[in-house]
Amino acid sequence: MVFHDTIVAQSTPYGRSGVGILKISGSKSKDIAYKILKKIPRERYAQYLPFFDDTNTIIDKGIALWFSAPNSYTGEDILELQGHGNPIILELLIKTITNIDHVRLANPGEFSQRAFLNGKIDLIQAESIMDLIHANSEASVKSSLRSLEGLFSKKINTLIQNVTKLRVLIETIINFPENNIYISEKKINKQLNNIVKYINIINNIASSGNILKEGIKIVIIGEPNSGKSSIFNALLLNNVAIVTDIKGTTRDLIHENIDIGGILFQITDTAGIRPTNNKIEILGINKTWEQIKLSDHILYVLDSTIDFEKSYQKFLNLISKFPNKTRITILFNKIDLLNKKLFMKKHYQIKQSKIYLSAKTGEGMELLKQHLQEQAIDPNIYYYAEPIFSARYRHLKILKKIKKRIQNCKITWKQLNNIELLADDLRIIQNYFNQITGCVTSEKILNSIFSNFCIGK
């Protein structure tokens, strides 16, 4: 794709630093090289050169890199200047560069947008660049990198190929009836079911990648004075939450992020759940229920020193109101105040995941962290033995639409046996897949995606 404007932007953060980098992309890159460097640098070699301004005065010295089209990030000629990270120097360079006709400052994400439009990357890879830059944990970095390398794209392209094969067969039957090609309802349903099965696998992996990106939402709940805030503080190794013997001390939510084994967790300490007439405490309890609905994993704290049968029954009554498939782990706190072996033996029959610990002494806290790591990812992914890649809510939403369309497609085919309607459904399904990779995406959607990128990327 030919762009009339050449773009320039600072790739490093604004402010003073050891190095400041400018990136230039477009057909005027050679003119800029001759103006700033008085030469075109040797391709793909780092050269130390003086940088000149409009008056041929040296304003800096640094490294220049040259990449010729189409073998560059954007598919265009690219010049990269690495000078000293002084904002004044960088502004002088940008001023000199933009004085050339048809050269302007880049919009946010415009380099990646040109890379996408020139076929260097697909839309999934473009979005994964943004995710990689903003990743908050080692696991999120790795999953974003896998998407950038094309793992997610390959999965989607496999689905597109399967839909295309079925669509070609259906279109052939419609357009060449004289060939007497026949396909049974059973075969169509089998192929559609295989597509749905593969989507489910991708969806599980992509959802886990999305969770890794956003952070695993852990909510600590339980009765007042069971030690929720103490466990919260022990996880963070910091006294963030107020801890007292007075019931109902925690009335508002406290959120903190923590990295455990390279995985980001969003830990929330909540108000103790109990019957109360205190209006402020009721507000806190209502907020607790809101967090329960949003959580990926609930840690329910039980005080090991109080009547177990009574507190456990309260727990069972409570979890019956939780959303389906919510991960729940019981934390038996204050285990240091009783005979741990005897207590464990007495309550071994409890079906839920459980950990015995003491927020006060730290016993069991490392076991809890290990447990959170193990429970962070959907266990089905280990069954499929697939590495996790990053995905966005946009991708998951489209996959959900595709599954729904396939179900409608099967119903329509069974009830009406109309092959033309089936062909139309398959065309729509294929277009949905293309929206994920960017093969068929409106300009409005593209602008919305790339406008959230950094300037200079």
C-alpha positions as CSV (number, residue, x, y, z in Angstrom):
1,M,0.0,0.0,0.0
2,V,1.4,3.4,-1.0
3,F,1.2,6.3,1.6
4,H,1.9,9.8,0.4
5,D,3.1,11.1,3.8
6,T,6.3,10.1,5.5
7,I,6.0,9.9,9.3
8,V,8.3,10.6,12.2
9,A,7.9,10.0,15.9
10,Q,10.0,9.7,19.1
11,S,10.0,6.0,20.1
12,T,11.5,6.5,23.6
13,P,9.5,8.1,26.4
14,Y,9.5,11.8,26.7
15,G,11.9,13.4,29.2
16,R,15.6,13.3,29.7
17,S,17.4,10.0,29.3
18,G,20.7,8.5,28.1
19,V,19.3,7.8,24.7
20,G,16.5,9.3,22.6
21,I,15.3,7.4,19.5
22,L,13.5,8.8,16.5
23,K,11.8,6.6,13.9
24,I,11.0,7.7,10.3
25,S,9.0,5.6,7.8
26,G,7.9,6.4,4.3
27,S,9.1,7.4,0.8
28,K,10.9,10.5,2.0
29,S,13.1,8.6,4.3
30,K,16.0,8.8,1.9
31,D,15.6,12.6,1.6
32,I,15.6,12.9,5.4
33,A,18.8,10.7,5.6
34,Y,20.6,13.0,3.1
35,K,19.5,16.1,5.0
36,I,20.3,14.9,8.5
37,L,23.2,12.5,7.9
38,K,24.5,13.7,4.4
39,K,24.3,10.1,3.3
40,I,22.2,6.9,3.5
41,P,23.7,4.6,6.1
42,R,24.8,1.1,5.2
43,E,21.7,-1.1,5.4
44,R,21.1,-3.0,8.6
45,Y,24.4,-1.7,10.1
46,A,24.7,0.7,13.1
47,Q,26.7,3.7,12.0
48,Y,27.9,6.5,14.3
49,L,27.3,9.7,12.5
50,P,26.8,13.5,13.1
51,F,23.2,14.8,12.9
52,F,22.8,18.1,11.0
53,D,20.0,20.7,11.2
54,D,18.6,23.0,8.4
55,T,21.7,25.3,8.6
56,N,24.1,22.3,8.3
57,T,25.1,22.7,11.9
58,I,25.8,19.6,13.9
59,I,23.2,19.3,16.7
60,D,24.1,15.8,17.9
61,K,26.0,12.7,17.2
62,G,24.6,9.2,17.4
63,I,23.7,5.9,15.8
64,A,21.8,5.7,12.5
65,L,20.1,2.6,11.2
66,W,18.6,2.1,7.7
67,F,16.1,-0.5,6.6
68,S,15.0,-0.6,2.9
69,A,11.5,-1.4,1.8
70,P,10.0,-3.9,1.8
71,N,12.3,-5.6,4.4
72,S,11.4,-3.4,7.3
73,Y,8.9,-3.3,10.1
74,T,6.4,-1.1,8.2
75,G,7.3,-2.5,4.7
76,E,8.5,1.1,3.8
77,D,12.0,2.7,3.9
78,I,12.8,3.2,7.6
79,L,15.5,5.5,9.2
80,E,16.1,5.2,12.9
81,L,18.2,7.9,14.7
82,Q,19.5,7.1,18.2
83,G,20.9,10.3,19.8
84,H,21.1,11.7,23.3
85,G,17.9,11.8,25.2
86,N,17.6,15.5,25.6
87,P,14.2,16.8,24.7
88,I,15.6,19.9,23.1
89,I,17.9,17.9,20.8
90,L,15.1,15.6,19.8
91,E,12.7,18.6,19.1
92,L,15.4,20.2,16.9
93,L,15.7,17.0,14.9
94,I,12.0,16.6,14.5
95,K,11.7,20.2,13.4
96,T,14.4,19.7,10.8
97,I,12.8,16.5,9.6
98,T,9.2,17.9,9.4
99,N,10.4,20.9,7.4
100,I,10.6,18.6,4.4
101,D,7.4,18.5,2.3
102,H,5.0,15.6,3.0
103,V,6.7,14.7,6.2
104,R,4.6,14.9,9.4
105,L,4.4,13.7,13.0
106,A,3.0,10.2,13.3
107,N,-0.3,9.4,14.8
108,P,-0.5,7.0,17.7
109,G,0.1,3.4,16.4
110,E,0.7,4.6,12.9
111,F,3.9,2.6,12.4
112,S,2.1,-0.6,13.4
113,Q,-0.9,0.4,11.3
114,R,1.3,0.7,8.2
115,A,2.9,-2.6,9.0
116,F,-0.6,-4.2,9.1
117,L,-1.8,-2.5,5.9
118,N,1.4,-3.5,4.1
119,G,0.9,-7.1,5.1
120,K,3.9,-7.4,7.4
121,I,1.6,-8.4,10.4
122,D,-2.0,-9.3,10.8
123,L,-4.4,-7.5,13.2
124,I,-3.9,-10.1,16.0
125,Q,-0.1,-9.5,15.9
126,A,-0.6,-5.7,15.8
127,E,-2.8,-5.8,18.9
128,S,-0.3,-8.2,20.6
129,I,2.4,-5.5,20.2
130,M,0.3,-3.2,22.4
131,D,-0.3,-6.0,24.9
132,L,3.4,-6.8,25.0
133,I,4.3,-3.1,25.8
134,H,1.7,-3.0,28.6
135,A,2.2,-6.5,30.0
136,N,2.4,-6.4,33.8
137,S,3.9,-9.8,34.5
138,E,6.3,-12.4,33.1
139,A,3.5,-14.7,32.1
140,S,1.6,-11.9,30.3
141,V,4.8,-11.0,28.4
142,K,5.3,-14.6,27.2
143,S,1.7,-15.0,26.1
144,S,1.7,-11.7,24.3
145,L,5.0,-12.6,22.6
146,R,3.4,-15.9,21.4
147,S,0.6,-14.0,19.7
148,L,3.1,-11.6,18.2
149,E,5.0,-14.6,16.7
150,G,1.7,-15.7,15.1
151,L,0.5,-18.6,17.3
152,F,-3.0,-17.2,17.7
153,S,-3.2,-16.2,14.0
154,K,-2.3,-19.8,13.0
155,K,-5.1,-21.2,15.1
156,I,-7.6,-18.8,13.5
157,N,-6.3,-19.4,10.0
158,T,-6.8,-23.1,10.5
159,L,-10.5,-22.5,11.4
160,I,-10.8,-20.2,8.3
161,Q,-9.5,-23.0,6.1
162,N,-12.0,-25.5,7.5
163,V,-14.9,-23.1,7.0
164,T,-13.6,-22.3,3.5
165,K,-13.4,-26.0,2.5
166,L,-17.0,-26.6,3.6
167,R,-18.2,-23.4,2.0
168,V,-16.5,-24.3,-1.3
169,L,-18.2,-27.7,-1.3
170,I,-21.6,-26.1,-0.6
171,E,-21.1,-23.4,-3.3
172,T,-20.1,-26.1,-5.8
173,I,-23.3,-28.0,-5.1
174,I,-25.4,-24.8,-5.6
175,N,-23.6,-23.6,-8.7
176,F,-23.1,-26.9,-10.5
177,P,-26.3,-29.0,-9.8
178,E,-25.6,-31.0,-13.0
179,N,-22.7,-32.7,-11.2
180,N,-25.1,-34.4,-8.7
181,I,-22.8,-33.7,-5.8
182,Y,-24.4,-34.8,-2.5
183,I,-23.5,-34.0,1.1
184,S,-25.4,-35.5,4.0
185,E,-26.8,-33.7,7.0
186,K,-24.6,-35.9,9.2
187,K,-21.4,-34.9,7.4
188,I,-22.3,-31.2,7.6
189,N,-23.0,-31.4,11.3
190,K,-19.8,-33.3,11.9
191,Q,-17.7,-30.6,10.2
192,L,-19.6,-27.8,12.0
193,N,-19.2,-29.7,15.3
194,N,-15.4,-30.0,14.7
195,I,-15.2,-26.3,14.1
196,V,-17.0,-25.6,17.4
197,K,-14.8,-28.0,19.2
198,Y,-11.7,-26.3,17.9
199,I,-13.1,-22.9,18.8
200,N,-13.7,-24.1,22.3
201,I,-10.1,-25.1,22.6
202,I,-8.9,-21.8,21.3
203,N,-11.4,-19.9,23.5
204,N,-10.1,-21.6,26.6
205,I,-6.5,-20.8,25.8
206,A,-7.3,-17.2,24.6
207,S,-9.4,-16.6,27.7
208,S,-6.6,-17.7,30.0
209,G,-4.3,-15.4,28.0
210,N,-6.7,-12.5,28.5
211,I,-6.9,-13.3,32.2
212,L,-3.1,-13.3,32.4
213,K,-3.0,-9.9,30.8
214,E,-5.7,-8.3,33.0
215,G,-4.5,-10.2,36.2
216,I,-6.2,-13.0,38.1
217,K,-8.9,-11.5,40.2
218,I,-8.7,-13.0,43.7
219,V,-11.3,-12.0,46.3
220,I,-10.8,-12.7,50.0
221,I,-14.1,-13.2,51.8
222,G,-15.4,-14.7,55.1
223,E,-17.0,-13.8,58.4
224,P,-15.7,-10.7,60.4
225,N,-12.6,-11.3,62.4
226,S,-11.7,-14.5,60.6
227,G,-8.4,-13.0,59.5
228,K,-9.1,-11.9,56.0
229,S,-7.1,-8.6,56.2
230,S,-4.3,-10.4,58.0
231,I,-4.0,-12.9,55.1
232,F,-4.3,-10.0,52.6
233,N,-1.3,-8.2,54.4
234,A,0.7,-11.4,54.6
235,L,0.3,-12.0,50.9
236,L,1.5,-8.5,50.1
237,L,4.2,-8.5,52.8
238,N,2.8,-5.1,53.8
239,N,0.3,-3.8,56.3
240,V,-2.0,-2.3,53.8
241,A,-5.3,-3.3,55.5
242,I,-6.2,-2.2,59.0
243,V,-6.4,-5.2,61.4
244,T,-8.2,-5.0,64.7
245,D,-10.3,-7.3,67.0
246,I,-13.4,-5.1,66.3
247,K,-15.8,-6.8,64.0
248,G,-16.7,-4.8,60.8
249,T,-13.4,-2.9,60.7
250,T,-13.1,-3.5,56.9
251,R,-16.0,-1.7,55.3
252,D,-14.6,-0.7,51.9
253,L,-12.7,-2.7,49.3
254,I,-8.9,-2.7,49.2
255,H,-7.3,-3.7,45.9
256,E,-3.6,-4.5,45.4
257,N,-1.6,-6.2,42.7
258,I,1.0,-8.8,43.4
259,D,3.3,-10.8,41.1
260,I,3.5,-14.5,42.2
261,G,5.8,-16.6,40.1
262,G,5.5,-14.3,37.1
263,I,1.7,-14.2,37.2
264,L,-0.2,-11.0,38.0
265,F,-2.9,-11.3,40.7
266,Q,-5.4,-8.6,41.7
267,I,-6.1,-9.3,45.3
268,T,-9.1,-7.7,47.0
269,D,-9.8,-7.6,50.7
270,T,-13.5,-7.3,51.5
271,A,-15.9,-6.5,54.3
272,G,-16.9,-9.5,56.4
273,I,-20.2,-11.1,55.5
274,R,-22.7,-11.2,58.4
275,P,-26.2,-10.0,59.2
276,T,-26.0,-6.4,60.3
277,N,-28.2,-3.3,60.7
278,N,-25.2,-0.9,60.3
279,K,-25.9,1.0,57.0
280,I,-22.2,1.6,56.3
281,E,-21.3,-2.0,56.9
282,I,-24.2,-3.1,54.6
283,L,-22.7,-1.0,51.8
284,G,-19.4,-2.8,52.3
285,I,-21.1,-6.2,52.2
286,N,-22.9,-5.3,49.0
287,K,-19.6,-4.3,47.5
288,T,-18.2,-7.7,48.5
289,W,-21.0,-9.4,46.6
290,E,-20.2,-7.3,43.5
291,Q,-16.6,-8.5,43.7
292,I,-17.6,-12.1,44.1
293,K,-19.4,-11.9,40.7
294,L,-16.3,-10.5,39.1
295,S,-13.8,-12.9,40.7
296,D,-11.7,-15.6,39.1
297,H,-10.9,-17.3,42.4
298,I,-12.4,-16.8,45.9
299,L,-10.5,-17.4,49.1
300,Y,-12.9,-18.1,51.9
301,V,-11.4,-17.6,55.3
302,L,-12.5,-19.7,58.2
303,D,-11.4,-19.2,61.8
304,S,-10.1,-22.6,62.9
305,T,-10.6,-21.8,66.6
306,I,-14.4,-21.4,66.4
307,D,-17.3,-23.9,66.1
308,F,-16.4,-25.6,62.8
309,E,-19.8,-27.2,62.0
310,K,-21.6,-23.9,62.4
311,S,-19.1,-21.8,60.3
312,Y,-18.8,-24.5,57.6
313,Q,-22.6,-24.6,57.3
314,K,-22.6,-20.8,56.8
315,F,-20.0,-21.3,54.1
316,L,-22.1,-23.9,52.3
317,N,-25.1,-21.7,52.4
318,L,-23.1,-18.8,51.0
319,I,-21.4,-20.6,48.1
320,S,-24.8,-21.8,46.9
321,K,-25.3,-18.1,45.8
322,F,-22.0,-17.9,44.0
323,P,-21.8,-17.9,40.2
324,N,-21.3,-21.3,38.6
325,K,-17.8,-22.6,38.1
326,T,-16.3,-20.1,40.5
327,R,-13.0,-21.4,41.9
328,I,-13.2,-21.6,45.7
329,T,-10.5,-22.4,48.2
330,I,-11.1,-22.6,52.0
331,L,-8.3,-21.0,54.1
332,F,-8.3,-22.4,57.6
333,N,-6.7,-19.5,59.4
334,K,-5.2,-19.4,63.0
335,I,-4.0,-23.0,62.7
336,D,-1.1,-22.1,65.0
337,L,-3.6,-21.9,67.9
338,L,-4.5,-25.6,67.9
339,N,-3.3,-29.1,67.1
340,K,-2.9,-28.9,63.3
341,K,-2.6,-32.7,62.7
342,L,-5.7,-33.4,64.8
343,F,-7.7,-30.7,63.1
344,M,-6.7,-31.9,59.6
345,K,-7.6,-35.5,60.4
346,K,-11.0,-34.4,61.8
347,H,-11.9,-32.4,58.6
348,Y,-10.1,-34.3,55.9
349,Q,-13.5,-35.2,54.2
350,I,-14.2,-31.6,53.1
351,K,-14.5,-31.7,49.3
352,Q,-13.4,-28.1,48.6
353,S,-9.8,-27.1,48.0
354,K,-8.4,-26.2,51.4
355,I,-5.2,-24.8,52.9
356,Y,-4.2,-24.7,56.6
357,L,-2.3,-21.5,57.5
358,S,-1.6,-18.9,60.0
359,A,-1.4,-15.3,58.9
360,K,0.2,-14.4,62.2
361,T,3.2,-16.8,61.9
362,G,3.3,-17.1,58.2
363,E,2.8,-20.9,58.2
364,G,1.1,-22.1,55.0
365,M,1.5,-18.7,53.2
366,E,4.0,-20.1,50.6
367,L,1.7,-23.1,50.1
368,L,-1.1,-20.6,49.4
369,K,1.0,-18.8,46.8
370,Q,1.9,-22.0,45.1
371,H,-1.8,-23.0,45.1
372,L,-2.8,-19.7,43.5
373,Q,-0.2,-20.2,40.8
374,E,-1.5,-23.7,40.1
375,Q,-5.1,-22.6,40.0
376,A,-4.5,-19.5,37.9
377,I,-4.9,-21.2,34.5
378,D,-7.8,-23.3,33.2
379,P,-6.7,-26.9,33.8
380,N,-8.2,-27.9,30.4
381,I,-5.3,-26.1,28.8
382,Y,-2.8,-28.5,30.3
383,Y,-5.0,-31.3,28.9
384,Y,-4.6,-29.8,25.4
385,A,-0.8,-29.3,26.1
386,E,-1.1,-25.9,24.3
387,P,1.0,-22.9,25.2
388,I,-1.0,-19.8,26.2
389,F,-1.3,-16.9,23.9
390,S,-2.8,-13.5,24.5
391,A,-6.2,-12.4,23.3
392,R,-8.4,-9.4,23.6
393,Y,-12.1,-9.1,24.6
394,R,-12.8,-8.2,21.0
395,H,-11.5,-11.6,19.8
396,L,-13.4,-13.5,22.5
397,K,-16.6,-11.7,21.6
398,I,-16.3,-12.6,17.9
399,L,-15.6,-16.2,18.7
400,K,-18.8,-16.2,20.8
401,K,-20.7,-14.8,17.9
402,I,-19.3,-17.5,15.6
403,K,-20.4,-20.3,17.9
404,K,-23.9,-18.9,18.1
405,R,-24.1,-18.5,14.3
406,I,-23.0,-22.1,13.9
407,Q,-25.7,-23.3,16.2
408,N,-28.3,-21.3,14.3
409,C,-26.8,-22.7,11.1
410,K,-27.3,-26.3,12.2
411,I,-30.9,-25.6,13.3
412,T,-31.8,-23.8,10.0
413,W,-30.3,-26.7,8.0
414,K,-32.2,-29.3,10.0
415,Q,-35.5,-27.5,9.8
416,L,-35.4,-26.1,6.3
417,N,-32.8,-28.2,4.5
418,N,-32.0,-25.0,2.5
419,I,-28.5,-25.2,1.1
420,E,-28.5,-21.5,0.0
421,L,-29.2,-20.4,3.6
422,L,-26.4,-22.7,4.8
423,A,-24.0,-21.1,2.2
424,D,-25.0,-17.6,3.5
425,D,-24.4,-18.6,7.1
426,L,-20.9,-19.9,6.2
427,R,-20.1,-16.7,4.4
428,I,-21.0,-14.7,7.5
429,I,-19.0,-17.1,9.7
430,Q,-16.0,-16.7,7.5
431,N,-16.3,-12.9,7.6
432,Y,-16.4,-13.0,11.4
433,F,-13.1,-14.9,11.4
434,N,-11.6,-12.4,9.0
435,Q,-12.5,-9.6,11.4
436,I,-10.2,-11.2,14.0
437,T,-7.2,-11.3,11.7
438,G,-8.1,-8.0,10.0
439,C,-8.6,-9.4,6.5
440,V,-12.1,-7.8,6.4
441,T,-12.3,-4.9,8.9
442,S,-13.8,-1.5,8.6
443,E,-11.6,1.6,8.6
444,K,-13.5,2.8,11.7
445,I,-12.6,-0.3,13.7
446,L,-8.9,-0.1,12.6
447,N,-8.6,3.5,13.6
448,S,-10.1,2.7,17.0
449,I,-7.6,-0.1,17.5
450,F,-4.5,1.7,16.5
451,S,-5.4,5.0,18.2
452,N,-4.8,3.3,21.5
453,F,-1.2,2.5,20.6
454,C,1.8,4.5,21.8
455,I,3.1,7.3,19.5
456,G,6.2,5.9,17.8
457,K,4.9,2.4,17.6
